[in-house]
Amino acid sequence: MTIQWFPGHMAKARREVTEKLKLVDIIFELVDARIPESSSNPMLQEIIQQKPRLILLNKADMADRELTKKWTAHYAEQGQTALAINSQAGIGIKEIVKAAEKILHEKRERQKAKGLRPRAIRAMIIGIPNVGKSTLINRLAKRNIAKTGNTPGVTRAQQWIKVGKELELLDTPGILWPKFEDPETGYKLALTGAIKDTLLNMQDIAVFGLNFLQTNYPDRLMERYALAEIPSEISSLFDKIGELRGCLAAGGEIDYDKTAETIVRDLRMQYFGAITFDLPDQNPI
């Protein structure tokens, strides 16, 4: 599977991010806590280079709590600070400014030693589409500034936003790869809603999801579909779910498209509970 989605406005956003990087003190990289590595854009690492970075694991309520802890520890081992947040509910938001101040403490102390009065921290929020960037901005600003929505690519032009006296944000539209070399990355992004459904083969996404559940959350898979056991063949499991869910075409045949849509919807709606698709030990940073 090769997914290509790189609208012109995203190419422009990358250029603007590169140009405005020198204006900020720190990068707030917003990733999806369910897929911390897959939702961290590799192009951004090239762009930000040595700029201080705070990683924000958003939608933490939808992720496996124990794995989120492991990811946070994993980042710490790499010398990176990461916070688990839920921008929708406002959880962890107050810790962001504190974490940024801690990361920039030495720089700000040097400024004080030179007789300079530290100004508000200037930060750039970066994240792939639909990761919750606009919602986070609105939470930080405590008012509805950035346009929000569930469609990838909804945020548009860059804008400076003041957050009290401590922080100024430069919002940037999300940037996504022009191409995914690793198919699994595309599947994970699809299951978490980061990619438009029109780009996907829903059956491929559903099969990946079933394989993942079978390996990592078998009990939840059995409970959701009332399975006495999980068939060893994924095709048999797919058929069984289609049969149990009444996803049938004329003549009683399994409707594979409808079955796939059911499985993907169940994953997105959290009917299997909080799930993390990226595992720290499988995704070295």
C-alpha positions in Angstrom: 0.0 0.0 0.0 1.3 3.4 -0.9 -0.6 6.4 0.4 0.2 9.8 -1.0 -1.5 12.9 0.4 0.5 16.1 0.3 -1.8 19.1 -0.7 -0.1 22.3 -1.9 -1.0 24.1 1.3 1.0 21.6 3.3 4.1 22.1 1.1 3.7 25.8 1.7 3.3 25.1 5.5 6.6 23.3 5.5 8.4 26.2 3.9 6.8 28.7 6.4 7.8 26.5 9.4 11.4 26.5 8.2 11.4 30.2 7.8 9.8 31.0 11.1 11.7 28.5 13.2 14.2 31.2 14.2 11.4 33.2 15.7 10.6 30.6 18.4 12.4 29.3 21.5 10.9 25.8 21.6 8.9 23.4 19.5 5.7 21.8 20.9 5.4 18.6 18.9 1.8 17.2 19.2 1.6 13.5 18.6 -1.2 11.0 19.0 -0.6 9.0 22.2 -2.0 5.9 20.4 0.7 6.2 17.8 3.5 8.4 19.2 6.1 7.3 16.6 3.8 6.9 13.6 2.4 10.4 14.1 5.8 12.0 14.5 6.6 13.4 11.1 10.1 12.4 10.1 10.4 15.6 8.0 10.0 17.7 11.1 13.1 16.2 12.7 15.1 17.5 9.7 13.5 20.9 10.0 13.7 21.6 13.7 17.2 20.1 14.1 18.6 21.2 17.5 15.7 23.4 18.5 14.4 22.4 22.0 11.4 20.2 21.8 8.5 19.3 24.1 6.6 16.2 23.0 2.9 16.3 23.8 1.2 12.9 23.8 -2.4 14.0 23.0 -5.6 12.0 23.2 -4.0 10.1 26.1 -7.5 9.0 27.3 -7.8 6.9 24.1 -4.4 5.2 24.6 -3.3 2.3 26.7 -2.3 4.0 30.0 0.6 1.6 30.8 2.1 2.0 27.3 1.8 5.7 27.5 3.9 5.6 30.7 6.5 3.4 28.8 6.6 5.9 26.0 7.1 8.8 28.4 10.0 6.9 30.0 11.3 5.9 26.6 11.5 9.6 25.5 13.2 10.5 28.8 15.9 7.9 28.1 16.5 9.7 24.8 16.9 13.1 26.6 13.4 14.3 25.5 10.6 15.6 27.7 7.1 14.2 27.0 3.8 14.9 28.6 0.6 12.9 28.3 -2.3 15.3 27.7 -6.0 15.3 26.7 -6.6 18.7 25.0 -10.3 17.9 24.5 -10.9 17.6 28.3 -8.1 20.0 29.3 -6.1 17.3 31.2 -2.4 18.1 31.5 -2.6 21.5 29.9 -1.4 23.4 32.9 1.8 21.3 32.9 2.9 22.5 29.4 4.1 25.9 30.3 5.9 24.5 33.4 7.6 21.9 31.2 8.7 24.5 28.7 10.1 26.7 31.4 12.1 23.8 32.7 13.5 22.9 29.3 14.5 26.5 28.7 15.7 27.2 32.2 19.4 27.4 31.5 18.9 29.6 28.4 16.7 32.0 30.4 19.2 32.1 33.3 21.9 33.1 30.9 19.7 35.9 29.7 19.2 37.1 33.2 22.9 37.0 33.9 23.4 39.4 30.9 20.9 41.7 32.4 18.1 40.8 29.9 14.6 40.5 31.1 13.1 37.1 30.0 10.2 37.7 27.7 7.3 35.3 27.2 8.3 31.9 25.8 7.7 31.7 22.1 6.6 28.3 20.9 5.6 26.7 17.6 3.0 23.9 17.7 3.6 21.3 15.1 1.5 18.1 14.5 0.1 16.0 11.7 -3.5 16.8 10.7 -6.3 15.8 13.0 -4.0 15.3 16.0 -5.9 17.9 18.1 -3.6 20.9 17.5 -6.4 23.5 17.2 -8.1 22.1 20.3 -4.9 22.4 22.3 -4.4 26.0 21.2 -8.0 26.9 22.2 -7.4 25.2 25.6 -4.2 27.1 26.2 -5.7 30.4 25.1 -8.9 29.7 27.0 -11.0 30.9 24.1 -12.0 29.7 20.7 -9.4 31.0 18.3 -8.2 28.3 16.0 -10.7 26.6 13.6 -11.3 23.0 14.7 -12.8 20.0 13.0 -12.4 16.2 12.5 -11.3 16.5 8.8 -7.5 16.3 8.3 -6.2 19.6 7.0 -8.8 21.8 8.5 -6.4 24.3 10.1 -5.3 27.0 7.6 -3.1 30.1 7.9 -0.4 30.6 10.5 -1.2 32.9 13.4 0.4 34.3 16.6 -1.6 33.6 19.7 -0.9 35.1 23.2 -1.4 32.7 26.1 -1.2 34.9 29.2 2.1 36.5 30.0 4.1 33.3 29.9 3.6 32.0 26.4 3.1 33.0 22.8 2.2 30.4 20.2 2.8 30.3 16.5 0.3 27.9 15.1 1.2 26.0 11.9 -0.9 23.8 9.8 -0.1 20.1 10.2 2.4 18.5 7.9 2.2 14.9 6.7 4.6 12.8 4.7 4.3 12.9 0.9 4.6 9.1 1.0 4.7 6.4 3.6 7.5 3.9 3.0 6.2 1.6 5.7 2.6 0.3 5.1 2.0 -0.2 8.8 2.5 3.5 9.5 -0.3 4.2 7.0 -2.6 1.7 8.6 -2.0 3.1 12.1 -2.7 6.7 10.9 -5.8 5.4 9.2 -7.2 3.7 12.3 -6.7 6.9 14.3 -8.4 9.1 11.8 -5.3 11.0 10.6 -5.9 10.2 6.9 -8.9 10.8 4.7 -10.9 7.6 4.2 -11.1 8.2 0.5 -7.3 7.3 0.3 -7.7 3.9 1.9 -8.5 0.3 1.1 -10.8 -0.3 4.1 -10.4 -4.1 4.0 -6.6 -3.7 4.3 -7.0 -1.4 7.2 -9.4 -3.8 8.9 -7.2 -6.8 8.4 -4.2 -4.9 9.9 -6.5 -3.9 12.9 -7.6 -7.5 13.4 -4.0 -8.8 13.3 -3.0 -6.2 15.8 -5.9 -7.0 18.2 -5.3 -10.8 17.9 -1.6 -10.3 18.9 -1.9 -7.6 21.5 -5.5 -7.5 22.8 -7.0 -11.0 22.1 -9.3 -10.9 25.2 -10.9 -7.6 24.0 -11.3 -9.0 20.5 -13.1 -12.1 21.8 -15.3 -10.0 24.2 -16.4 -7.5 21.5 -17.5 -10.1 19.0 -18.6 -12.8 21.5 -16.0 -15.3 20.2 -15.5 -18.6 21.9 -12.1 -18.7 20.3 -10.1 -16.7 17.7 -9.7 -18.5 14.4 -6.1 -19.0 13.5 -6.6 -17.7 9.9 -7.4 -14.0 9.6 -9.7 -14.7 6.7 -11.8 -17.0 8.9 -11.9 -14.4 11.6 -13.0 -11.8 9.2 -15.8 -14.0 7.9 -16.9 -14.9 11.4 -17.2 -11.2 12.4 -19.1 -10.5 9.2 -21.5 -13.3 10.0 -21.9 -12.3 13.6 -22.5 -8.7 12.8 -24.9 -9.4 9.9 -22.7 -8.0 7.3 -24.2 -10.0 4.5 -24.8 -9.5 0.8 -27.5 -11.0 -1.4 -27.6 -14.8 -1.1 -26.1 -14.7 2.4 -22.6 -14.1 1.3 -20.2 -12.1 3.5 -20.2 -8.4 2.5 -16.5 -7.7 3.0 -16.7 -4.0 2.5 -19.4 -3.7 5.2 -17.5 -6.0 7.5 -14.3 -4.0 7.1 -16.2 -0.7 7.8 -17.6 -2.3 11.0 -14.2 -3.4 12.3 -12.6 0.0 11.6 -15.5 1.8 13.1 -15.3 -0.3 16.2 -11.6 0.5 16.6 -12.1 4.2 16.1 -15.0 4.3 18.5 -13.0 2.6 21.2 -15.3 -0.4 21.5 -12.1 -2.4 22.2 -11.1 0.1 25.0 -8.1 2.3 25.1 -5.5 1.0 22.6 -1.9 1.9 21.7 -0.8 0.8 18.2 2.9 1.9 18.5 4.9 -0.2 21.0 8.1 1.5 22.5 10.3 -1.6 22.2 9.3 -1.9 18.5 9.7 1.7 17.7 13.2 2.9 18.6 13.6 6.6 18.5 
